[in-house]
């Protein structure tokens, strides 16, 4: 097998595993919901708290960095990647707007989860939580990547691992700023 084929095999295997877990979770939620009982209710409420709670917390975390006098979270990460000298005013404006977009995304995901669950649409809610949310997250990353280089071809291209290292360094510094 060629080197590019082997390199492609790992992300494909991960994607298949994630989809299998999502399908299994969706099946478990919808099956227990049909059977009813305390286990079904506890499972639904636990997953609702996890899904809506995580997305609401992410929205809050990103939003807090948008306060006046603060540097937006994505701006902080981009500055780590590109360095102070390489972090242009155009990048600062773009990454601040991008942080705002992520806040909106996380809020929509959390609110839709709450609305679907409150309406008693368990199968639709489970599909939203287990299938649509991960796919929408992937679409956000891919769409932003394509849009960034279309709007700003002057931005230096960096790999995913560079961004991961920037995040780890940010975490190690105590997420300050």
C-alpha angles and dihedrals in degrees: 000000000000122000094248090050091052090047090053093047096070098055090044091051090049091049091050091049092049092048091048091051091047092050091047092050092048090050092049094049096046093044094050090044091056091049092046124198137120095298092057092049094046092048093050094048093046092051092044091052090048097046100040093035096053093047093046090049091050090050090051093046093051092041094053089061090057094066117119112279093021129106113238115250096244089046089055091052094045091050090053090051097045100029125233093285094049095045102095129194088251089057091048092053093044095048093047090053089045090054088053090051091052091050089054092046093051092047093050092049092050095044095047090050090053094045095049092047094045090050089057093241093142097166093047090045092050091049089050093049099041105032115012098044095054091044092048090050090053090047090052092054095044094042093049092048092052093043093048094058093041093052096035112027087164092068112106112249116238132181128245093254091057089055091047090052090050090052092049091049089049090052092046090054090056096254090277130169 
